Amino acid sequence: MTAASKFSFRHLTDFLALKRSTVGVLVMVVLILLGERMAERFLPIYLLALGGSALTVGLLNGLDNFLSAVYSFLGGYLSDRFGTRRALLFFNFAAMFGFCIVIFIPAWQAVIAGAVFFLSWSAISLPATMSLITRVLPMEKRTMGVSMLALVRRIPMALGPLLGGVCIGLWGERDGVRAAFVVALVLAVIATILQQFLIEDEPAVPDPEKQKVMPEKNPLKLLHLMGPDLKQLLISDILIRYCEQIPYAFVVIWCMKTIASPVTAFQFGVLTSIEMITALLVYIPVAYFADKGGKKPFVLITFVFFTLFPPALLFCRSFVWLIPVFILRGLKEFGEPTRKTLIMELAPEDRKAAVFGLYYLLRDIFVAVAAFGGAFLWMISPTVNLLTAFAFGLLGTIYYAVWGRDVTLT
């Protein structure tokens, strides 16, 4: 490699905020999420095939949100207590245990039980990965680092449903999903091994006084660490997640079972890939500009895209018309890394993972109600479900536009 090419490669890695530990996180995320998303996006269909009902699907989605809330805080605590590397190792083992339950017990009750261990892997690992990014990267590169994490996450989220759709096409809705979980287990084992080589341990803390500080176990005692700006963002985020989660678990059912011209499992995988590719295309440009100026416009635009998805889905009844709707769904990721960066920047230096976990604990506890309630709204009518989601999106967007503050950190 010539000196010029070495310089260009280093310039590129610096621009993309790539370091050894962040690369290790990205590799782990790709492998685990690839396996998980091969099966996870089709879990509502799998539950119905195993004899579950719409209420069972609502239970799964509500459980996901509730566990995301609890696991986000737990993930932040374990990361602060034991370090990112050891915490991620524990999270991976928990996910693998959940995969095994679903593989060996083909019953909808086993899916719910296994989901307790694997469905919220992203939530429990997110505080640890966010803490690592803010620890190893300078402030002016943190949004880029978070955006790279979000970008890389979308690669398996795009490919996973495609591969899962192929499995269902080959072996049916029951055996195809179980085969996808076998692949997920193998990939998780590989990711765990690679993670231990690539992710570096945290440096030793030189100040003996800081070594005595233990992470707070009681989330209520951390509430005072959340400033007014972060609380305003939290309120608007809760309303927007109501918009997302009320129909979330039923999107695949709408596309594959409800509309006039239902799509196949493979076509739904294509739609999901279109959604993720759209997200991939906007991450880096948005991160570049968000690191240089105010963050509120990017977050607000994101909330608008969240709000528009449910009514757009309502009026699309065939594969061709669903394509632009899933492009719209991909655009909802426009300012998501910016929002996550804001949370971390506004958290205290010595409590970033814990406060990040607290934010998600509070958000997802409230949003779990929407996920459960979405099943009852769906039983009334899919139209009622989607229009209710749209109403919450409007409320959250207007709230943030009026009361959300633009924070530029220097």
RANOR-V544569 format. One record per residue. SS is DSSP state (H for helix, E for strand, - for the rest). OMEGA is omega as a letter, one per 40 degrees, with the letter a starting at -180 (NA if undefined). BURIAL is I if it has 9 or more other ideal C-beta (glycine too) atoms within 8 Angstrom, else O. Layout:
SS | OMEGA | BURIAL
SS | OMEGA | BURIAL
This chain:
- | a | O
- | i | O
H | a | O
H | a | O
H | i | O
H | i | I
H | a | O
H | i | O
H | i | I
H | i | O
H | i | O
H | a | O
H | i | I
H | i | O
H | a | O
- | i | I
- | a | I
- | i | O
- | a | I
H | a | O
H | i | I
H | i | I
H | i | I
H | i | I
H | a | I
H | i | I
H | i | I
H | a | I
H | a | I
H | a | I
H | a | I
H | a | I
H | i | I
H | i | I
H | a | I
H | a | I
H | i | I
H | a | I
H | a | I
H | a | I
- | a | I
- | a | I
H | i | I
H | i | I
H | i | I
H | i | I
H | i | I
H | i | I
H | a | I
- | i | I
- | i | O
- | a | I
- | i | O
H | i | I
H | i | O
H | i | I
H | i | I
H | i | I
H | i | I
H | a | I
H | i | I
H | i | I
H | i | I
H | a | I
H | i | I
H | i | I
H | i | I
H | i | I
H | a | I
H | a | I
H | i | I
H | i | I
H | i | I
H | i | I
H | i | I
H | i | I
H | a | I
H | i | I
H | i | I
H | a | I
H | a | O
H | a | O
- | a | O
H | a | I
H | a | I
H | i | O
H | i | I
H | i | I
H | i | I
H | a | I
H | a | I
H | i | I
H | i | I
H | i | I
H | a | I
H | i | I
H | i | I
H | i | I
H | a | I
H | i | I
H | a | I
H | a | I
H | a | I
H | a | O
- | a | O
- | i | O
- | a | O
H | i | I
H | i | O
H | i | I
H | i | I
H | a | I
H | i | O
H | a | I
H | i | I
H | a | I
H | a | I
H | a | I
- | a | I
- | i | I
H | a | I
H | a | I
H | a | I
H | a | I
H | a | I
H | i | I
H | i | I
H | a | I
H | i | I
H | i | I
H | i | I
H | a | I
H | a | I
H | i | I
H | a | O
H | a | O
- | i | I
- | a | O
H | a | O
H | i | O
H | a | I
H | i | I
H | i | I
H | i | I
H | i | I
H | i | I
H | i | I
H | i | I
H | i | I
H | i | I
H | a | I
H | i | I
H | a | I
H | i | I
H | i | I
H | i | I
H | i | I
H | a | I
H | a | I
H | i | I
H | i | I
H | i | I
H | i | I
H | i | I
H | i | I
H | i | I
H | i | I
H | i | I
H | a | I
H | a | O
H | i | O
H | a | O
H | a | I
H | a | I
H | i | O
H | i | I
H | i | I
H | i | I
H | i | I
H | i | I
H | i | I
H | i | I
H | i | I
H | i | I
H | a | I
H | a | I
H | i | I
H | i | I
H | i | I
H | a | I
H | a | I
H | i | I
H | a | O
H | a | I
H | a | I
H | i | I
H | a | O
H | a | I
- | a | I
- | i | O
- | i | O
- | i | O
- | i | O
- | i | O
- | a | O
- | a | O
- | a | O
H | i | O
H | i | O
H | a | O
H | a | O
- | a | O
- | a | O
- | i | O
- | a | I
- | a | I
- | a | O
- | a | O
H | a | I
H | i | O
H | i | O
H | a | I
H | a | O
H | i | O
H | i | I
- | a | I
- | a | O
H | a | O
H | a | I
H | i | I
H | i | I
H | i | I
H | a | I
H | a | I
H | a | I
H | i | I
H | i | I
H | a | I
H | i | I
H | i | I
H | i | I
H | i | I
H | a | I
H | a | I
H | i | I
H | i | I
H | a | I
H | a | I
- | a | I
- | i | I
H | a | I
H | i | I
H | i | I
H | a | I
H | a | I
H | a | I
H | a | O
H | a | O
- | a | I
- | i | O
- | a | O
- | i | I
- | i | I
- | i | I
H | i | I
H | i | I
H | i | I
H | i | I
H | i | I
H | i | I
H | i | I
H | i | I
H | i | I
H | i | I
H | a | I
H | i | I
H | i | I
H | i | I
H | a | I
H | a | I
H | a | O
H | a | I
H | a | I
H | i | I
H | i | O
H | i | I
H | a | I
H | a | I
H | a | I
H | i | I
- | a | I
- | a | O
- | a | O
- | a | O
- | a | I
H | a | I
H | a | O
H | i | I
H | a | I
H | i | I
H | i | I
H | i | I
H | i | I
H | i | I
H | i | I
H | a | I
H | a | I
H | a | I
H | a | I
H | i | I
H | i | I
H | i | I
H | a | I
H | a | I
- | i | O
- | a | I
- | i | O
- | a | I
H | a | I
H | a | O
H | i | I
H | a | I
H | i | I
H | i | I
H | i | I
H | i | I
H | i | I
H | i | I
H | i | I
H | a | I
H | i | I
- | i | I
- | a | I
- | a | I
- | a | I
H | i | I
H | i | I
H | i | I
H | i | I
H | i | I
H | i | I
H | i | I
H | a | I
H | a | I
H | a | I
H | i | I
- | i | I
- | a | O
H | a | O
H | a | O
H | a | I
H | a | I
H | a | I
H | a | I
H | i | I
H | i | I
H | i | I
H | i | I
H | a | I
H | i | I
H | a | I
H | a | I
H | a | I
H | i | I
H | i | I
H | a | I
H | i | I
H | i | I
H | i | O
H | a | I
H | i | I
H | a | I
H | i | I
H | i | I
H | i | I
H | i | I
H | i | I
H | i | I
H | i | O
H | i | O
- | i | O
H | i | I
H | i | O
H | i | I
H | a | I
H | a | I
H | i | I
H | i | I
H | i | I
H | a | I
H | i | O
H | i | I
H | i | I
H | a | I
H | a | I
H | i | I
H | i | I
H | i | O
H | a | I
H | i | I
H | a | O
H | a | O
H | i | O
- | a | I
- | i | O
- | a | O
- | i | I
- | a | O
- | i | O
- | NA | O
